[in-house]
């Protein structure tokens, strides 16, 4: 049985768009050609892959299985192309790595710098995502490795602990709660907040838990990094939730008070994860070995 890569890419597009018409447009194919290719796949496999309806298409159980395998195949092909293309530029391999906000800003830079210094023929393509999105991408084979909060991962994803991280509330030395050692997040509901931009993974995590508590925090400023947030807090613009590691680092340079959160969502085990560590390409395995040695 032969599979055409164009057919697999088309099937992924149709599944993502839930429409043969939109999938054909995304794949730059005529609708008639796309329909014929999907029908050819079903005939070759001997099973229906799609349930067709007036509002689009839904995947059958067989279609879900094919989608999973198709994503893995296309990811491996893309990795192969990237690795081979790298020979021309002197970089011979790459690792696709997804990380949450804390990982990118506080936990990974030093470890990754050491790895890249030792392995100058390997590149790491790192991208910020929310932990739940990282879990989905790793499961689908759309990334080699992930750095995520363990609570967001399903049981079948392999992982090892890299570090533990707590979210803490920071306030100015003269601000609310400055004399407290710990509080519940809900107690700060009436305060002005300084936060990350709404698209960042950590801010989405905080916003979800605020909504579950019935809170609608008022943000006076949204910034892109923890240092800038802590500068605003030190100037008494508002309070903020930041990783404790970032809070302690900034408190050495700024007049800040750090207050621990009692909420369960503030306690996070940060892990390195993969669909299967044994099945990773060699460059990704080398990075995993390095990160295991750097883990706290």
Backbone as CSV, one residue per row, in Angstrom:
resi,resn,N_x,N_y,N_z,CA_x,CA_y,CA_z,C_x,C_y,C_z
1,UNK,0.844,-1.198,0.000,0.000,0.000,0.000,0.879,1.248,0.000
2,UNK,0.670,2.142,-0.942,1.456,3.365,-1.044,0.646,4.571,-0.571
3,UNK,1.362,5.493,0.086,0.725,6.731,0.536,1.439,7.912,-0.082
4,UNK,0.679,8.784,-0.692,1.211,10.007,-1.293,1.277,11.081,-0.206
5,UNK,2.428,11.761,-0.081,2.559,12.811,0.930,1.542,13.928,0.714
6,UNK,1.219,14.222,-0.537,0.204,15.243,-0.826,-1.145,14.818,-0.258
7,UNK,-1.456,13.514,-0.386,-2.714,13.009,0.162,-2.751,13.158,1.682
8,UNK,-1.631,12.827,2.341,-1.576,12.927,3.791,-1.690,14.382,4.246
9,UNK,-0.990,15.298,3.557,-1.072,16.717,3.900,-2.481,17.247,3.675
10,UNK,-3.112,16.795,2.599,-4.496,17.192,2.326,-5.424,16.677,3.417
11,UNK,-5.241,15.430,3.830,-6.119,14.861,4.855,-5.981,15.619,6.170
12,UNK,-4.758,15.994,6.533,-4.544,16.789,7.747,-5.262,18.129,7.632
13,UNK,-5.154,18.772,6.469,-5.805,20.073,6.260,-7.325,19.945,6.345
14,UNK,-7.880,18.898,5.746,-9.328,18.682,5.788,-9.778,18.435,7.226
15,UNK,-8.996,17.624,7.970,-9.343,17.335,9.368,-9.280,18.598,10.217
16,UNK,-8.254,19.425,10.009,-8.118,20.663,10.781,-9.237,21.641,10.470
17,UNK,-9.608,21.728,9.197,-10.624,22.694,8.765,-12.045,22.150,8.891
18,UNK,-12.159,20.814,9.105,-13.470,20.163,9.144,-14.279,20.449,7.879
19,UNK,-13.553,20.541,6.755,-14.208,20.856,5.484,-13.288,20.450,4.339
20,UNK,-13.822,19.701,3.363,-13.015,19.345,2.188,-12.730,20.592,1.365
21,UNK,-13.703,21.474,1.268,-13.519,22.707,0.479,-12.392,23.562,1.056
22,UNK,-12.436,23.832,2.384,-11.399,24.660,2.999,-10.064,23.924,3.059
23,UNK,-10.116,22.599,3.222,-8.884,21.813,3.210,-8.215,21.872,1.852
24,UNK,-9.028,21.817,0.774,-8.491,21.921,-0.587,-7.842,23.288,-0.805
25,UNK,-8.502,24.350,-0.322,-7.951,25.702,-0.469,-6.616,25.821,0.264
26,UNK,-6.557,25.282,1.491,-5.321,25.345,2.274,-4.201,24.552,1.619
27,UNK,-4.561,23.482,0.894,-3.563,22.642,0.225,-3.300,23.081,-1.203
28,UNK,-3.975,24.160,-1.635,-3.815,24.711,-2.990,-4.188,23.675,-4.057
29,UNK,-5.311,22.989,-3.812,-5.826,22.006,-4.759,-7.239,22.389,-5.165
30,UNK,-7.615,21.997,-6.382,-8.998,22.183,-6.815,-9.891,21.251,-5.993
31,UNK,-11.128,21.669,-5.759,-12.049,20.883,-4.940,-12.251,19.488,-5.516
32,UNK,-12.418,19.396,-6.835,-12.637,18.086,-7.463,-11.438,17.171,-7.244
33,UNK,-10.238,17.733,-7.374,-9.018,16.949,-7.173,-8.900,16.493,-5.725
34,UNK,-9.211,17.395,-4.790,-9.137,17.054,-3.368,-10.134,15.955,-3.023
35,UNK,-11.360,16.074,-3.523,-12.386,15.058,-3.251,-11.951,13.700,-3.787
36,UNK,-11.358,13.702,-4.994,-10.899,12.448,-5.600,-9.773,11.824,-4.786
37,UNK,-8.877,12.660,-4.258,-7.759,12.152,-3.455,-8.262,11.536,-2.149
38,UNK,-9.207,12.198,-1.491,-9.760,11.659,-0.248,-10.479,10.336,-0.526
39,UNK,-11.257,10.291,-1.624,-11.953,9.061,-1.999,-10.944,7.964,-2.307
40,UNK,-9.835,8.315,-2.959,-8.797,7.337,-3.267,-8.169,6.758,-2.011
41,UNK,-7.969,7.621,-0.995,-7.430,7.148,0.285,-8.391,6.137,0.919
42,UNK,-9.680,6.470,0.925,-10.672,5.586,1.529,-10.745,4.257,0.794
43,UNK,-10.680,4.309,-0.538,-10.724,3.069,-1.329,-9.486,2.217,-1.065
44,UNK,-8.315,2.862,-0.981,-7.072,2.119,-0.759,-7.050,1.458,0.612
45,UNK,-7.617,2.141,1.604,-7.615,1.619,2.968,-8.807,0.701,3.243
46,UNK,-9.840,0.835,2.428,-11.018,-0.006,2.608,-11.914,0.408,3.753
47,UNK,-11.781,1.676,4.208,-12.616,2.177,5.300,-13.025,3.622,5.016
48,UNK,-14.127,4.029,5.605,-14.540,5.439,5.519,-13.713,6.248,6.513
49,UNK,-13.182,7.353,6.068,-12.355,8.217,6.916,-13.115,9.440,7.396
50,UNK,-14.146,9.828,6.645,-14.904,11.035,6.957,-16.395,10.763,6.964
51,UNK,-17.096,11.459,7.835,-18.556,11.503,7.792,-18.937,12.828,7.167
52,UNK,-19.537,12.787,6.019,-19.851,13.999,5.277,-21.239,14.495,5.625
53,UNK,-21.351,15.800,5.856,-22.640,16.397,6.180,-22.764,17.768,5.545
54,UNK,-23.922,18.399,5.742,-24.161,19.708,5.130,-23.259,20.787,5.722
55,UNK,-22.839,20.603,6.975,-22.016,21.620,7.632,-20.526,21.298,7.597
56,UNK,-20.146,20.292,6.837,-18.730,19.937,6.745,-18.528,18.457,6.961
57,UNK,-17.382,18.093,7.490,-17.063,16.689,7.691,-16.605,16.447,9.132
58,UNK,-16.795,15.220,9.586,-16.290,14.759,10.876,-15.456,13.516,10.635
59,UNK,-14.444,13.309,11.447,-13.601,12.131,11.296,-14.278,10.905,11.893
60,UNK,-14.152,9.784,11.201,-14.543,8.509,11.782,-13.414,8.047,12.711
61,UNK,-13.611,6.930,13.399,-12.555,6.391,14.257,-11.310,6.071,13.427
62,UNK,-11.528,5.528,12.223,-10.401,5.241,11.331,-9.719,6.537,10.895
63,UNK,-10.533,7.562,10.670,-9.973,8.855,10.284,-9.120,9.453,11.380
64,UNK,-9.556,9.328,12.627,-8.766,9.825,13.770,-7.429,9.103,13.837
65,UNK,-7.455,7.789,13.602,-6.219,7.011,13.638,-5.280,7.436,12.507
66,UNK,-5.829,7.605,11.301,-4.991,8.036,10.179,-4.414,9.421,10.438
67,UNK,-5.209,10.324,11.024,-4.736,11.678,11.306,-3.519,11.645,12.225
68,UNK,-3.593,10.828,13.264,-2.478,10.706,14.205,-1.216,10.251,13.484
69,UNK,-1.332,9.207,12.659,-0.166,8.690,11.934,0.316,9.682,10.874
70,UNK,-0.610,10.352,10.220,-0.231,11.310,9.176,0.571,12.466,9.759
71,UNK,0.153,12.960,10.921,0.910,14.049,11.556,2.328,13.591,11.880
72,UNK,2.471,12.369,12.376,3.804,11.851,12.699,4.667,11.757,11.447
73,UNK,4.079,11.247,10.358,4.835,11.097,9.109,5.293,12.460,8.593
74,UNK,4.378,13.429,8.553,4.717,14.755,8.033,5.752,15.434,8.930
75,UNK,5.615,15.254,10.262,6.615,15.831,11.173,7.996,15.238,10.906
76,UNK,8.053,13.925,10.698,9.339,13.285,10.439,9.921,13.745,9.104
77,UNK,9.068,13.910,8.106,9.535,14.403,6.801,10.086,15.817,6.935
78,UNK,9.371,16.672,7.662,9.841,18.045,7.877,11.168,18.050,8.625
79,UNK,11.284,17.164,9.640,12.545,17.080,10.388,13.678,16.627,9.491
80,UNK,13.388,15.653,8.617,14.401,15.180,7.676,14.851,16.298,6.749
81,UNK,13.886,17.039,6.213,14.233,18.139,5.315,15.077,19.186,6.038
82,UNK,14.668,19.502,7.278,15.426,20.493,8.036,16.841,20.037,8.318
83,UNK,16.981,18.756,8.699,18.310,18.238,9.002,19.202,18.232,7.771
84,UNK,18.655,17.806,6.628,19.465,17.744,5.413,19.790,19.143,4.888
85,UNK,18.805,20.057,4.980,19.062,21.423,4.526,20.131,22.082,5.386
86,UNK,20.195,21.650,6.657,21.179,22.240,7.562,22.611,21.980,7.171
87,UNK,22.862,20.907,6.407,24.243,20.638,5.991,24.819,21.792,5.177
88,UNK,23.949,22.448,4.405,24.435,23.543,3.552,24.858,24.754,4.365
89,UNK,24.231,24.934,5.561,24.547,26.109,6.377,25.506,25.799,7.514
90,UNK,25.904,24.540,7.622,26.833,24.180,8.687,26.137,23.644,9.923
91,UNK,24.818,23.846,10.022,24.041,23.281,11.125,23.434,21.985,10.613
92,UNK,23.768,20.857,11.227,23.425,19.566,10.638,22.170,18.927,11.231
93,UNK,21.615,19.475,12.275,20.412,18.883,12.862,19.673,19.933,13.682
94,UNK,18.379,19.686,13.904,17.601,20.623,14.708,16.634,19.855,15.592
95,UNK,16.221,20.493,16.698,15.262,19.924,17.640,14.119,20.918,17.792
96,UNK,12.886,20.433,17.608,11.716,21.298,17.778,11.246,21.162,19.219
97,UNK,11.296,22.263,19.966,11.085,22.256,21.415,10.024,23.295,21.757
98,UNK,8.967,22.883,22.450,7.925,23.796,22.903,8.068,23.998,24.406
99,UNK,7.905,25.238,24.873,8.067,25.524,26.303,7.036,26.543,26.758
100,UNK,6.653,26.452,28.025,5.742,27.454,28.576,6.517,28.718,28.962
101,UNK,5.803,29.722,29.441,6.422,31.034,29.695,7.543,30.946,30.722
102,UNK,7.309,30.248,31.823,8.332,30.137,32.866,9.576,29.447,32.351
103,UNK,9.380,28.415,31.552,10.520,27.704,31.002,11.388,28.587,30.141
104,UNK,10.734,29.347,29.260,11.487,30.214,28.344,12.228,31.317,29.080
105,UNK,11.606,31.865,30.115,12.185,33.052,30.748,13.110,32.743,31.910
106,UNK,12.831,31.664,32.661,13.566,31.442,33.910,14.386,30.162,33.963
107,UNK,13.890,29.082,33.390,14.484,27.779,33.669,15.364,27.210,32.556
108,UNK,15.048,27.498,31.311,15.753,26.849,30.207,16.959,27.597,29.630
109,UNK,16.988,28.941,29.634,18.061,29.634,28.918,19.469,29.156,29.255
110,UNK,19.797,29.017,30.533,21.151,28.609,30.912,21.456,27.195,30.436
111,UNK,20.497,26.275,30.628,20.709,24.884,30.219,20.848,24.769,28.704
112,UNK,20.006,25.493,27.962,20.080,25.442,26.503,21.362,26.076,25.984
113,UNK,21.781,27.158,26.626,23.029,27.818,26.206,24.204,26.861,26.339
114,UNK,24.251,26.120,27.445,25.330,25.161,27.638,25.312,24.062,26.588
115,UNK,24.116,23.565,26.265,23.994,22.510,25.255,24.438,23.010,23.880
116,UNK,23.954,24.186,23.493,24.277,24.723,22.169,25.767,25.061,22.051
117,UNK,26.375,25.456,23.163,27.812,25.727,23.144,28.599,24.437,22.903
118,UNK,28.134,23.337,23.509,28.824,22.054,23.358,28.554,21.396,22.010
119,UNK,27.379,21.667,21.424,26.977,21.001,20.180,26.675,22.055,19.114
120,UNK,27.704,22.539,18.485,27.545,23.650,17.537,26.914,23.206,16.221
121,UNK,26.756,21.913,16.022,26.125,21.419,14.788,24.642,21.129,14.979
122,UNK,24.089,21.487,16.155,22.664,21.266,16.431,21.986,22.600,16.723
123,UNK,20.825,22.802,16.136,20.013,23.995,16.410,18.767,23.585,17.189
124,UNK,18.297,24.451,18.066,17.074,24.201,18.825,16.041,25.254,18.427
125,UNK,14.956,24.794,17.824,13.846,25.674,17.428,12.846,25.671,18.572
126,UNK,12.877,26.716,19.404,12.043,26.744,20.611,10.908,27.748,20.444
127,UNK,9.732,27.342,20.884,8.520,28.143,20.684,7.697,28.146,21.967
128,UNK,7.114,29.278,22.309,6.301,29.375,23.523,4.881,28.895,23.274
129,UNK,4.394,28.033,24.155,3.005,27.552,24.111,2.501,27.354,25.532
130,UNK,1.197,27.293,25.690,0.599,26.935,26.965,0.790,25.438,27.188
131,UNK,0.870,25.017,28.444,1.184,23.617,28.753,0.206,22.635,28.107
132,UNK,-1.094,22.959,28.101,-2.068,22.057,27.486,-1.833,21.934,25.981
133,UNK,-1.442,23.028,25.319,-1.142,22.982,23.889,0.137,22.185,23.622
134,UNK,1.101,22.289,24.541,2.331,21.508,24.415,2.008,20.025,24.474
135,UNK,1.132,19.641,25.413,0.731,18.238,25.542,0.108,17.728,24.249
136,UNK,-0.770,18.538,23.656,-1.437,18.128,22.417,-0.436,18.006,21.275
137,UNK,0.501,18.944,21.177,1.480,18.922,20.087,2.432,17.736,20.224
138,UNK,2.872,17.453,21.434,3.771,16.317,21.657,3.042,15.011,21.351
139,UNK,1.793,14.895,21.781,1.005,13.703,21.514,0.838,13.479,20.014
140,UNK,0.617,14.566,19.274,0.393,14.478,17.829,1.681,14.323,17.033
141,UNK,2.828,14.399,17.722,4.103,14.303,17.014,4.497,15.581,16.313
142,UNK,3.883,16.715,16.682,4.185,17.991,16.052,5.385,18.685,16.681
143,UNK,5.959,18.105,17.737,7.157,18.648,18.376,7.953,17.487,18.948
144,UNK,9.271,17.662,19.017,10.116,16.616,19.585,9.982,16.571,21.104
145,UNK,10.116,17.749,21.725,10.139,17.835,23.181,9.243,18.961,23.666
146,UNK,8.841,18.863,24.926,8.089,19.941,25.549,8.604,20.216,26.946
147,UNK,8.419,21.452,27.385,8.686,21.852,28.768,7.377,22.399,29.279
148,UNK,6.748,21.693,30.216,5.371,22.043,30.590,5.114,21.769,32.059
149,UNK,4.013,22.322,32.553,3.547,22.014,33.902,2.964,20.606,33.885
150,UNK,3.394,19.767,34.823,3.034,18.347,34.786,1.531,18.129,34.853
151,UNK,0.810,18.981,35.572,-0.634,18.763,35.742,-1.386,18.809,34.421
152,UNK,-0.796,19.411,33.384,-1.482,19.550,32.099,-1.248,18.351,31.178
153,UNK,-0.425,17.397,31.594,-0.047,16.299,30.714,-0.906,15.061,30.951
154,UNK,-1.352,14.398,29.882,-2.038,13.116,30.045,-1.035,12.042,30.459
155,UNK,-1.532,10.936,30.989,-0.661,9.898,31.548,0.266,9.263,30.525
156,UNK,-0.158,9.202,29.245,0.641,8.464,28.264,1.890,9.219,27.806
157,UNK,2.007,10.496,28.123,3.206,11.250,27.722,4.327,10.987,28.726
158,UNK,5.499,10.626,28.207,6.647,10.389,29.084,7.207,11.724,29.553
159,UNK,7.745,11.745,30.781,8.275,12.994,31.322,9.277,12.722,32.422
160,UNK,10.093,13.728,32.740,10.904,13.701,33.953,10.939,15.109,34.534
161,UNK,11.050,15.174,35.845,11.024,16.459,36.548,12.280,17.268,36.236
162,UNK,12.086,18.515,35.808,13.225,19.403,35.573,13.394,20.382,36.729
163,UNK,12.283,20.951,37.189,12.340,21.885,38.312,10.945,22.052,38.903
164,UNK,10.887,22.587,40.100,9.609,22.919,40.718,9.487,24.436,40.778
165,UNK,8.289,24.911,40.527,8.097,26.352,40.431,6.786,26.725,41.115
166,UNK,6.801,27.784,41.878,5.586,28.310,42.510,5.282,29.689,41.939
167,UNK,4.021,29.967,41.794,3.619,31.333,41.489,3.500,32.099,42.801
168,UNK,4.003,33.302,42.826,3.929,34.139,44.022,3.323,35.487,43.657
169,UNK,2.717,36.132,44.649,2.227,37.494,44.455,3.332,38.454,44.862
170,UNK,3.640,39.414,43.994,4.614,40.445,44.344,3.894,41.781,44.488
171,UNK,4.305,42.527,45.471,3.753,43.854,45.734,4.903,44.770,46.128
172,UNK,4.685,46.058,46.052,5.735,46.981,46.482,5.877,46.901,48.000
173,UNK,6.979,47.396,48.527,7.226,47.344,49.964,6.145,48.090,50.759
174,UNK,5.512,49.070,50.091,4.466,49.840,50.769,3.073,49.458,50.258
175,UNK,2.996,48.418,49.444,1.735,48.025,48.841,0.915,47.080,49.702
176,UNK,-0.257,46.686,49.204,-1.118,45.773,49.964,-0.446,44.419,50.142
177,UNK,-0.669,43.815,51.257,-0.164,42.485,51.585,1.348,42.437,51.806
178,UNK,2.015,43.580,51.839,3.475,43.583,51.983,3.918,42.924,53.288
179,UNK,3.078,42.965,54.292,3.442,42.361,55.574,2.995,40.918,55.726
180,UNK,2.346,40.372,54.689,1.821,39.003,54.765,2.839,37.991,54.271
181,UNK,2.774,36.770,54.793,3.646,35.703,54.315,2.961,34.884,53.233
182,UNK,1.643,34.729,53.320,0.901,33.986,52.309,-0.552,34.441,52.276
183,UNK,-1.180,34.266,51.104,-2.584,34.650,50.945,-3.247,33.698,49.945
184,UNK,-4.570,33.782,49.880,-5.320,33.136,48.800,-5.427,34.145,47.654
185,UNK,-5.355,33.660,46.441,-5.414,34.532,45.268,-6.655,35.422,45.312
186,UNK,-7.763,34.867,45.755,-9.031,35.599,45.742,-8.983,36.841,46.626
187,UNK,-8.134,36.850,47.638,-8.012,38.010,48.521,-7.505,39.234,47.768
188,UNK,-6.795,39.008,46.677,-6.219,40.116,45.913,-7.149,40.592,44.800
189,UNK,-8.365,40.059,44.766,-9.276,40.350,43.659,-9.570,41.826,43.444
190,UNK,-9.561,42.627,44.518,-9.893,44.049,44.385,-8.685,44.912,44.012
191,UNK,-7.511,44.314,43.953,-6.288,45.096,43.656,-6.146,45.381,42.173
192,UNK,-5.391,46.419,41.851,-4.942,46.629,40.479,-3.802,45.647,40.206
193,UNK,-3.773,45.122,38.982,-2.763,44.133,38.622,-1.866,44.638,37.501
194,UNK,-0.647,44.116,37.495,0.260,44.234,36.357,0.488,42.807,35.876
195,UNK,0.370,42.575,34.582,0.482,41.198,34.100,1.219,41.082,32.792
196,UNK,1.341,39.828,32.352,1.906,39.554,31.039,0.871,39.863,29.968
197,UNK,1.320,39.980,28.724,0.372,40.164,27.625,-0.541,38.947,27.577
198,UNK,-1.768,39.156,27.150,-2.804,38.125,27.265,-2.516,36.871,26.455
199,UNK,-1.636,36.971,25.433,-1.363,35.812,24.579,-0.323,34.870,25.170
200,UNK,0.359,35.265,26.257,1.400,34.412,26.817,0.780,33.229,27.555
201,UNK,1.520,32.108,27.549,1.006,30.870,28.131,0.689,31.025,29.616
202,UNK,1.584,31.654,30.378,1.364,31.782,31.820,0.164,32.670,32.119
203,UNK,-0.006,33.747,31.355,-1.143,34.628,31.610,-2.458,33.925,31.330
204,UNK,-2.480,33.066,30.308,-3.692,32.296,30.026,-3.981,31.334,31.179
205,UNK,-2.926,30.749,31.738,-3.073,29.838,32.884,-3.672,30.590,34.073
206,UNK,-3.147,31.780,34.369,-3.653,32.578,35.492,-5.094,33.014,35.237
207,UNK,-5.377,33.435,34.001,-6.725,33.911,33.671,-7.769,32.810,33.823
208,UNK,-7.412,31.587,33.452,-8.348,30.468,33.589,-8.724,30.255,35.050
209,UNK,-7.714,30.298,35.931,-7.990,30.051,37.339,-8.723,31.241,37.978
210,UNK,-8.439,32.444,37.504,-9.182,33.603,37.992,-10.662,33.465,37.630
211,UNK,-10.937,33.025,36.407,-12.322,32.848,35.966,-13.033,31.784,36.795
212,UNK,-12.310,30.696,37.130,-12.915,29.635,37.939,-13.281,30.140,39.332
213,UNK,-12.538,31.128,39.816,-12.809,31.702,41.129,-13.823,32.836,41.056
214,UNK,-14.300,33.135,39.841,-15.246,34.227,39.661,-14.584,35.593,39.705
215,UNK,-13.271,35.646,39.488,-12.530,36.909,39.542,-12.376,37.523,38.153
216,UNK,-12.386,38.840,38.108,-12.094,39.573,36.871,-11.046,40.638,37.197
217,UNK,-9.774,40.236,37.302,-8.718,41.182,37.695,-8.638,42.377,36.751
218,UNK,-8.411,43.551,37.335,-8.240,44.774,36.544,-6.750,45.003,36.308
219,UNK,-6.338,44.967,35.044,-4.927,45.129,34.699,-4.642,46.568,34.281
220,UNK,-3.739,47.202,34.987,-3.337,48.563,34.631,-2.246,48.567,33.579
221,UNK,-1.513,47.460,33.477,-0.462,47.366,32.459,-0.223,45.897,32.134
222,UNK,0.076,45.633,30.877,0.459,44.289,30.430,1.800,44.397,29.720
223,UNK,2.743,43.592,30.147,4.113,43.682,29.638,4.597,42.304,29.201
224,UNK,5.758,42.262,28.560,6.202,41.025,27.937,7.197,40.215,28.770
225,UNK,7.719,40.770,29.859,8.676,39.981,30.647,8.547,40.314,32.129
226,UNK,9.074,39.414,32.962,8.904,39.528,34.403,9.671,40.704,34.987
227,UNK,10.818,41.037,34.438,11.583,42.171,34.953,10.795,43.472,34.826
228,UNK,10.187,43.667,33.654,9.400,44.880,33.439,8.179,44.904,34.355
229,UNK,7.539,43.743,34.541,6.389,43.660,35.436,6.798,44.044,36.857
230,UNK,7.915,43.498,37.322,8.356,43.770,38.689,8.761,45.237,38.874
231,UNK,9.284,45.870,37.832,9.593,47.301,37.920,8.318,48.105,38.140
232,UNK,7.252,47.743,37.426,5.960,48.419,37.607,5.426,48.200,39.021
233,UNK,5.532,46.968,39.505,5.056,46.653,40.853,5.853,47.440,41.886
234,UNK,7.161,47.506,41.717,8.013,48.241,42.655,7.639,49.715,42.703
235,UNK,7.119,50.233,41.577,6.672,51.632,41.524,5.249,51.799,42.046
236,UNK,4.685,50.729,42.608,3.364,50.741,43.223,2.233,50.942,42.217
237,UNK,2.438,50.441,40.983,1.377,50.516,39.972,0.304,49.479,40.248
238,UNK,0.695,48.332,40.778,-0.248,47.258,41.075,0.497,46.061,41.615
239,UNK,-0.222,44.968,41.820,0.402,43.720,42.246,0.492,42.800,41.037
240,UNK,1.235,41.693,41.171,1.383,40.776,40.042,1.605,39.357,40.539
241,UNK,1.247,38.393,39.695,1.590,36.995,39.929,2.721,36.630,38.980
242,UNK,3.835,36.192,39.539,4.997,35.803,38.742,5.606,34.543,39.350
243,UNK,6.408,33.800,38.603,7.098,32.656,39.191,7.993,33.113,40.346
244,UNK,8.034,32.311,41.398,8.809,32.683,42.576,10.283,32.900,42.235
245,UNK,10.804,32.115,41.288,12.205,32.274,40.889,12.452,33.670,40.330
246,UNK,11.521,34.157,39.487,11.653,35.494,38.925,11.470,36.549,40.010
247,UNK,10.529,36.318,40.936,10.276,37.276,42.016,11.525,37.449,42.885
248,UNK,12.149,36.335,43.248,13.335,36.422,44.111,14.503,37.090,43.388
249,UNK,14.640,36.805,42.101,15.706,37.445,41.330,15.499,38.963,41.271
250,UNK,14.270,39.385,40.992,13.983,40.818,40.875,14.034,41.518,42.236
251,UNK,13.654,40.803,43.313,13.640,41.414,44.644,15.038,41.775,45.128
252,UNK,16.071,41.186,44.524,17.444,41.549,44.875,17.810,42.944,44.369
253,UNK,17.062,43.398,43.366,17.373,44.684,42.728,16.289,45.732,42.927
254,UNK,15.107,45.322,43.376,13.966,46.233,43.463,13.295,46.120,44.827
255,UNK,12.612,47.191,45.269,11.909,47.151,46.568,10.590,46.392,46.456
256,UNK,10.675,45.074,46.524,9.503,44.217,46.364,9.280,43.366,47.603
257,UNK,8.026,43.035,47.857,7.661,42.053,48.871,7.061,40.852,48.146
258,UNK,7.435,39.655,48.582,6.972,38.418,47.954,6.030,37.705,48.914
259,UNK,4.844,37.383,48.419,3.829,36.730,49.241,3.446,35.412,48.568
260,UNK,3.533,34.319,49.295,3.199,33.013,48.734,1.690,32.859,48.563
261,UNK,1.294,32.163,47.512,-0.116,31.847,47.274,-0.430,30.471,47.847
262,UNK,-1.556,30.366,48.540,-1.967,29.072,49.083,-2.703,28.222,48.047
263,UNK,-3.127,28.836,46.931,-3.916,28.121,45.922,-3.114,26.979,45.305
264,UNK,-3.805,25.857,45.042,-3.150,24.679,44.476,-2.567,24.967,43.096
265,UNK,-3.238,25.812,42.297,-2.754,26.059,40.938,-1.405,26.775,40.918
266,UNK,-1.004,27.368,42.069,0.263,28.097,42.129,1.463,27.161,42.279
267,UNK,1.218,25.908,42.665,2.310,24.941,42.835,2.461,24.128,41.563
268,UNK,3.584,24.250,40.897,3.742,23.604,39.599,5.039,22.803,39.527
269,UNK,4.904,21.547,39.095,6.068,20.723,38.764,6.312,20.885,37.274
270,UNK,7.472,21.372,36.922,7.813,21.627,35.523,8.652,20.465,34.992
271,UNK,8.195,19.893,33.895,8.812,18.669,33.391,9.230,18.800,31.928
272,UNK,10.203,17.975,31.555,10.554,17.773,30.154,9.748,16.576,29.689
273,UNK,9.068,16.695,28.550,8.188,15.613,28.117,8.383,15.287,26.641
274,UNK,8.011,14.064,26.297,8.087,13.596,24.913,7.077,12.477,24.733
275,UNK,6.691,12.249,23.516,5.802,11.113,23.217,6.499,9.810,23.595
276,UNK,7.760,9.695,23.240,8.581,8.544,23.625,10.037,8.978,23.563
277,UNK,10.732,8.965,24.692,12.132,9.381,24.701,12.987,8.440,23.848
278,UNK,12.661,7.143,23.849,13.454,6.184,23.073,13.317,6.398,21.573
279,UNK,12.156,6.897,21.131,11.897,7.059,19.701,12.369,8.403,19.150
280,UNK,12.948,9.251,19.987,13.380,10.578,19.529,14.553,10.465,18.559
281,UNK,14.669,11.429,17.630,15.877,11.506,16.799,17.101,11.729,17.691
282,UNK,18.267,11.335,17.218,19.468,11.405,18.045,19.740,12.815,18.598
283,UNK,19.605,13.908,17.815,19.860,15.240,18.390,18.951,15.545,19.581
284,UNK,17.678,15.136,19.488,16.750,15.362,20.594,17.135,14.511,21.803
285,UNK,17.604,13.274,21.557,18.058,12.424,22.661,19.260,13.053,23.366
286,UNK,20.148,13.651,22.595,21.317,14.305,23.188,20.894,15.481,24.065
287,UNK,19.902,16.238,23.597,19.397,17.356,24.402,18.735,16.835,25.675
288,UNK,17.975,15.757,25.576,17.341,15.162,26.760,18.392,14.765,27.785
289,UNK,19.480,14.113,27.345,20.551,13.722,28.266,21.140,14.937,28.972
290,UNK,21.327,16.007,28.224,21.878,17.234,28.806,20.914,17.830,29.835
291,UNK,19.620,17.862,29.506,18.630,18.430,30.417,18.443,17.576,31.677
292,UNK,18.552,16.274,31.540,18.493,15.397,32.728,19.621,15.749,33.697
293,UNK,20.793,16.011,33.137,21.938,16.353,33.994,21.758,17.716,34.649
294,UNK,21.004,18.617,33.998,20.795,19.963,34.527,19.595,20.052,35.477
295,UNK,18.771,19.004,35.493,17.534,19.037,36.285,17.838,19.175,37.767
296,UNK,16.952,19.907,38.464,17.128,20.130,39.896,16.650,18.902,40.667
